[in-house]
Amino acid sequence: MAKATSAAITAALRRIGHWGWLGVVAAAVLIAVLVGFNAQPRAQRNAGDEARVLAADETLGTALRAGDRALARRLLALQFSFVDASGKAHARKDVVADLKSVAAAAATEAKVRSFGLLAMVTGRRKSARGSDVFFLDIWAKQKGVWRALVMQDVAVADADAPAVAAAAPPVAAKLYDCKNPCQAIPYRVRSAAEQEIIAAYQATEKAIVAHDAAEWAKHATDEFVLYGSGDAPISKAGRIAVIERQKDGNGAATVSEIQTMRLSVYGDGAAMIASHAAPDNSRPLYRAVRVWVKRDGRWQMAVSAQTSIQ
C-alpha cells in the first residue's frame, strides 16, 4: 500500500508540476489526502454503521418478543446461531420456529463496536428464562445489509465474584503435549485469512501452555475482555496476570481442546465459533465465540465469550 501511494503521488506531481504556485497548493492537498488515506486503519470504526447495527439489534429483539417471523428472517443471516446461557445451541430454523422461546428482554447499557464488515453489540439483559446474562451479538454486513450472525448469552457472575479469576491450583509440573489446538485443529481451512486467524489462535494457546504472557498479549487487542459463565469479566491486563501467576506457581498449564469450529471472515473482522472440552476435565464442556480483528497487518482477539454447557 505504501509503495502504491508513493507511486501515485510521484505521478500526480509530474502532471501538475507546470502549474506554478497553484500546482504547489494542489500538490500539498493531494499528498495530504493520499497519505491520510493510507494511514487509516482498515478495520476502522464507522459511527454510521454502528448506529445502524444498534438499531437492527433492537429491532431484532422486538421481532423476537412479538413473534414476527417475517421481520426476524430478514434480520437473521442464513448461518445464524444462538447459544443460550445454559450452553444449548439453537440453529436459525429452530429460532424462527419458536421466536418467543428465545426472546430476551430489552438490553440495558448496550454498546456497539464495528470492525469494517463485522460489528458486535454487547451488554446485559434478562434472558427468555428470566436470568441475568451478558450477551454478545455479532452482526455481519452481507451484500450491503447488516444481519445477525451469532448471538451468545453468558450467565452473569455473582456480585461477590472476584474481579480477576484466580489461577488454577498448580499441579505437578510434567510434560504436557498440546496437540489440539496447539498443533492441529479439526477444521478445514478455506482461505488465507482463516489460516492466519487459526495461526494467531494457536499462538495464544501455545503461549498459555508456555506461561508466556508477553507472547499471548501480542495476539489480543488492548480492549480485549474474556467473559465466562458465572465469572467476573477479565480484561487483557487481568488475563496477563493469570498467566504470570501460573508461571510463578511453576505448574503445568493445559488448554481446552476444540471439538467443533467454524469461522466467518468479513474483511478485517471475523467470528470464531467453537465447542471445547478440557483434556483434564478441569472445567465443564463449553461453547465459545471469539471476535478477531485485523490491525496493523495481524489478527488479534477482541473478545471471548465462553458459556458452560449444563
C-alpha positions in Angstrom: 0.0 0.0 0.0 2.8 2.4 0.9 4.6 1.8 -2.5 1.3 2.3 -4.4 0.7 5.6 -2.6 4.2 6.8 -3.2 3.9 6.0 -6.9 0.5 7.8 -7.1 2.0 10.9 -5.5 5.0 10.9 -7.8 2.9 10.6 -10.9 0.5 13.3 -9.8 3.3 15.7 -9.0 4.7 15.2 -12.5 1.4 16.1 -14.1 0.9 19.3 -12.0 4.5 20.4 -11.8 4.0 23.0 -14.5 1.1 24.8 -12.8 3.3 27.2 -10.8 2.2 28.3 -7.3 -1.2 26.7 -7.9 0.5 23.4 -8.5 2.2 23.7 -5.2 -1.1 24.1 -3.4 -2.6 21.3 -5.4 0.3 19.0 -4.6 0.1 19.7 -0.9 -3.6 18.8 -0.9 -3.0 15.7 -2.9 -0.3 14.4 -0.6 -2.4 15.1 2.5 -5.3 13.1 1.0 -3.3 10.1 -0.2 -1.1 9.9 2.9 -4.1 10.3 5.2 -6.0 7.6 3.4 -3.0 5.2 3.6 -2.7 5.9 7.4 -6.3 5.0 8.2 -6.7 1.6 9.8 -8.5 -0.9 7.6 -10.9 -2.1 10.2 -11.8 1.4 11.4 -15.0 2.2 13.4 -17.8 3.7 11.5 -20.3 5.8 13.5 -23.0 5.4 10.9 -22.7 1.7 10.7 -22.6 1.4 14.5 -25.9 3.3 14.7 -27.5 1.1 12.1 -26.2 -2.1 13.8 -27.5 -1.0 17.2 -30.9 -0.1 15.6 -31.0 -3.5 13.9 -30.2 -5.3 17.1 -33.0 -3.5 18.9 -35.4 -4.3 16.0 -34.5 -7.9 16.1 -35.2 -8.1 19.8 -38.6 -6.5 19.3 -39.3 -9.0 16.5 -38.4 -12.0 18.7 -40.6 -10.8 21.5 -43.5 -10.1 19.1 -43.1 -13.4 17.3 -42.7 -11.6 14.0 -41.1 -14.3 11.8 -41.1 -12.2 8.6 -39.0 -9.5 10.2 -36.8 -12.0 12.0 -36.0 -13.8 8.8 -34.9 -10.6 7.2 -32.5 -9.8 10.1 -31.0 -13.3 10.6 -28.1 -14.5 8.4 -28.6 -17.9 6.9 -25.6 -19.1 9.1 -27.2 -17.6 12.3 -26.9 -19.5 15.5 -27.8 -18.7 19.1 -26.3 -20.1 22.3 -28.3 -19.6 25.5 -27.0 -19.2 29.0 -27.2 -23.0 29.6 -24.9 -23.6 26.6 -27.6 -25.0 24.3 -27.1 -24.2 20.7 -30.1 -23.1 18.6 -29.9 -23.2 14.8 -31.6 -20.5 12.7 -34.5 -22.7 11.7 -35.2 -23.6 15.4 -35.1 -19.9 16.4 -37.5 -18.9 13.6 -39.9 -21.8 14.5 -40.3 -20.6 18.1 -39.2 -17.0 18.4 -40.7 -16.2 21.8 -38.9 -19.1 23.4 -35.5 -17.4 22.9 -36.8 -13.8 23.2 -34.8 -11.8 25.8 -35.9 -8.6 27.4 -34.6 -5.3 26.0 -30.9 -4.8 26.7 -29.5 -2.3 29.2 -26.4 -0.3 28.5 -25.9 -1.9 25.1 -22.6 -1.0 23.4 -21.7 -1.4 19.8 -18.4 -1.6 18.0 -17.7 -2.0 14.3 -14.8 -3.6 12.6 -15.4 -2.8 9.0 -17.8 -5.5 7.7 -18.3 -7.1 11.2 -19.8 -5.5 14.3 -20.7 -6.6 17.8 -23.2 -5.5 20.3 -22.7 -6.2 24.0 -24.5 -5.6 27.2 -26.8 -7.1 29.8 -30.4 -8.3 29.6 -32.9 -10.7 31.0 -32.9 -14.0 29.1 -36.1 -15.7 28.0 -35.9 -17.7 31.2 -35.6 -14.5 33.3 -32.0 -14.9 34.3 -29.4 -12.1 34.1 -27.0 -12.6 31.3 -24.2 -10.9 29.5 -24.8 -11.0 25.7 -22.6 -10.8 22.6 -24.5 -10.3 19.4 -22.3 -10.4 16.2 -23.5 -8.8 13.0 -22.1 -9.1 9.5 -22.6 -6.9 6.5 -23.7 -9.2 3.8 -24.3 -7.7 0.4 -24.7 -4.2 1.9 -27.2 -5.3 4.6 -26.4 -5.9 8.3 -27.6 -9.3 9.5 -27.2 -11.1 12.8 -24.6 -13.9 12.6 -24.2 -15.1 16.2 -25.9 -14.4 19.5 -24.5 -15.8 22.7 -25.5 -15.4 26.3 -23.2 -15.9 29.3 -24.5 -16.2 32.9 -23.7 -13.1 34.9 -21.3 -13.5 37.8 -22.5 -13.2 41.4 -21.9 -9.8 43.0 -19.2 -11.2 45.2 -17.2 -12.8 42.4 -13.5 -11.8 42.3 -12.6 -9.1 39.8 -9.9 -11.3 38.3 -10.3 -15.1 38.2 -7.7 -16.9 40.3 -5.3 -19.2 38.5 -6.0 -22.8 38.8 -4.1 -24.6 41.6 -0.7 -25.7 40.3 -0.3 -29.3 39.5 2.9 -31.2 39.4 5.0 -30.0 36.6 5.1 -32.5 33.8 5.4 -32.6 30.1 2.1 -31.5 28.5 1.9 -32.4 24.8 -0.6 -29.9 23.5 -1.7 -31.4 20.2 -5.2 -29.9 19.9 -5.3 -26.9 19.5 -1.6 -26.1 19.6 -0.6 -28.3 16.7 -3.8 -29.1 14.8 -7.5 -28.2 14.9 -10.4 -30.2 13.5 -11.2 -27.7 10.8 -10.7 -27.4 7.1 -9.2 -24.0 6.2 -10.9 -22.2 3.3 -8.9 -19.1 2.9 -5.6 -17.4 3.7 -7.4 -15.2 6.2 -8.7 -18.2 8.0 -5.2 -19.7 8.1 -3.9 -16.5 9.7 -6.6 -16.4 12.3 -6.1 -20.1 13.3 -2.3 -19.4 13.5 -3.0 -16.5 15.8 -5.3 -18.5 18.0 -2.8 -21.4 18.2 -0.2 -18.8 19.2 -2.3 -17.7 22.1 -2.8 -21.3 23.3 0.8 -22.1 23.0 1.7 -19.0 25.0 -0.7 -20.1 27.8 1.0 -23.5 27.9 4.4 -21.9 28.0 3.4 -19.3 30.6 4.5 -16.7 28.1 2.3 -13.6 28.9 4.2 -11.3 26.6 3.6 -13.6 23.6 -0.1 -14.0 24.5 -0.5 -10.2 24.7 0.6 -9.8 21.1 -2.5 -11.5 19.9 -5.1 -9.6 21.9 -6.4 -6.1 21.4 -6.0 -3.6 24.2 -9.7 -3.6 24.8 -9.9 -7.4 25.0 -12.3 -8.9 27.6 -13.0 -12.5 28.5 -16.5 -13.4 29.7 -17.2 -16.8 31.3 -20.2 -18.4 32.9 -20.5 -17.2 36.5 -17.1 -15.4 36.4 -16.3 -11.8 36.6 -15.1 -10.3 33.2 -11.4 -10.5 32.8 -9.6 -7.7 30.9 -6.4 -8.1 28.9 -4.3 -7.0 31.9 -6.2 -9.5 34.1 -5.6 -12.4 31.7 -1.9 -11.5 31.6 -1.8 -11.5 35.4 -3.3 -15.0 35.5 -0.7 -16.3 33.1 2.1 -14.8 35.1 0.8 -16.3 38.4 0.7 -19.7 36.7 4.3 -19.2 35.7 5.2 -18.3 39.3 3.5 -21.4 40.5 5.7 -23.5 38.2 2.8 -25.8 37.4 1.6 -27.3 34.1 -1.0 -25.3 32.2 -3.5 -27.0 30.0 -5.8 -25.5 27.4 -9.1 -26.8 26.2 -9.3 -28.9 23.0 -11.6 -27.9 20.2 -14.3 -30.3 19.3 -16.0 -28.4 16.6 -15.3 -25.0 15.0 -16.5 -22.7 12.3 -15.0 -19.4 11.1 -16.8 -16.5 9.4 -14.5 -13.8 8.0 -15.8 -10.5 6.8 -13.0 -8.2 5.6 -10.9 -7.4 8.6 -13.3 -8.8 11.1 -14.0 -12.5 11.9 -16.2 -14.6 14.2 -14.8 -17.9 15.6 -17.5 -20.2 17.0 -16.3 -23.4 18.7 -17.1 -26.0 21.3 -14.4 -27.0 23.8 -13.5 -29.8 26.2 -10.8 -29.6 28.8 -8.4 -32.6 28.5 -8.1 -32.9 32.2 -11.8 -32.3 32.9 -10.9 -29.2 34.9 -14.0 -27.4 33.7 -17.3 -28.3 32.0 -17.8 -28.5 28.3 -18.3 -25.1 26.9 -19.1 -23.1 23.8 -17.1 -20.1 22.9 -17.4 -17.3 20.4 -14.5 -15.0 19.7 -14.2 -11.9 17.7 -11.0 -11.3 15.8 -9.9 -8.0 14.1 -7.0 -7.4 11.8 -4.9 -4.4 12.9 -1.5 -3.4 11.6 -1.4 -6.5 9.4 -2.0 -9.0 12.1 -5.1 -10.7 13.6 -5.9 -10.0 17.3 -8.7 -11.3 19.5 -11.0 -8.6 20.6 -13.4 -10.5 22.8 -14.1 -14.1 24.0 -17.5 -15.2 25.4 -17.5 -18.7 26.9 -20.7 -20.4 28.0 -20.6 -23.6 30.0 -22.8 -26.4 28.8 -25.2 -27.6 31.6 
